[in-house]
Amino acid sequence: MDWISMRRRVARTRLAPAVALPVRAASVAGYDAQLLARSARWLARSREHTNYTYDLTDRNLGHLAWWVSVVTDTPVAEARAHIAEAREDGDLREHVREATLRSSRRGLADPTARLGRRLGWYAIARAVKPDRIVETGTDKGLGSVLLASALLRNGRGRLTTVDVNPDSGYLIAGRYAEVVDRVVGDSVAVLGSSAEPVDVFLHDSLHTWEYETAELAAVDPRLSRRAVVLSDNSHVTDALSAWAEKTGRQFLFFREEPADHWYPGDGIGAASWPRNDPPSR
Ligand SMILES: C[S@@+](CC[C@H](N)C(=O)[O-])C[C@H]1O[C@@H](n2cnc3c(N)ncnc32)[C@H](O)[C@@H]1O
């Protein structure tokens, strides 16, 4: 009996799982060994203990450009160019490096600007040209300075960023601070305390279904017709997709693929009305 016939015969018996076990174990061990090596490199090189930052793989960046193109109804070449523009922004990288090294949290932060999915936030801000962006959850302010740099390139618009932590936002300085309004407080209360229209909203604060849903309810009356609503939590909850369905919007999700990092990545949920068919409001 030849080898192939023998394999087919064994595959039909109850012994098949036991016979295949060494091959299966070798596959999963190879995968886990790569993950352990990435984890060890990260433990040695990074200082981060939360809100991890990383770059995305080239293929994932290509997918991100297509995703931004569909969300904003703009040509993919434009989205690609905006992503490249942010990645090549040497001034922003230098600012993040210097502000991190100056900060009292430098022992728990990396000076290298690794932008990950925030590049999608940037490209959306470049495409939509918003008059007002609201970001809930500032943390160090990495997303805030990137969004601020999009507004500066647009030549218009302001960002409100809200965080309960008064020590948040140390990266928001220099020319980036000129277009950012920092607010310390509970985001649901802050969202409900103004009637100013919002063109881009980003939930990135307390990542529970209930809190995200409360933020969406609070910001809803303020959303302009062209508003794009983003969530940094759509890989965990369906709060944004459920809200999109309830309010007649469309929903799309982008999943991150980090390059050379142990963390499996987050994503971006986006909800908006179809560009050519927004309800009158
Ligand atoms: C994931 S971090 C934000 C990351 C940031 N957007 C970025 O680009 O890196 C979440 C932040 O939400 C803040 N936060 C938690 N609960 C909040 C609340 N109820 N209102 C406002 N901010 C809150 C935390 O203090 C924390 O700084």
The ligand as a Gaussian input file, in Angstrom:
#p B3LYP/6-31G(d) Opt

LIG

0 1
 C       -8.436000      54.321000      25.982000
 S       -8.124000      55.797000      26.810000
 C       -8.313000      57.021000      25.552000
 C       -7.283000      56.900000      24.477000
 C       -7.100000      58.084000      23.577000
 N       -8.282000      58.454000      22.863000
 C       -5.961000      57.816000      22.602000
 O       -6.062000      58.193000      21.426000
 O       -4.943000      57.239000      23.020000
 C       -9.574000      55.962000      27.795000
 C       -9.647000      57.232000      28.628000
 O      -11.025000      57.400000      29.024000
 C      -11.041000      58.072000      30.258000
 N      -12.368000      57.877000      30.891000
 C      -12.822000      56.794000      31.571000
 N      -14.088000      57.010000      31.989000
 C      -14.451000      58.237000      31.544000
 C      -15.638000      59.021000      31.645000
 N      -16.714000      58.584000      32.317000
 N      -15.667000      60.244000      31.053000
 C      -14.571000      60.708000      30.395000
 N      -13.422000      60.008000      30.271000
 C      -13.350000      58.788000      30.830000
 C       -9.873000      57.457000      31.023000
 O       -9.428000      58.337000      32.046000
 C       -8.839000      57.221000      29.913000
 O       -7.880000      58.268000      29.883000

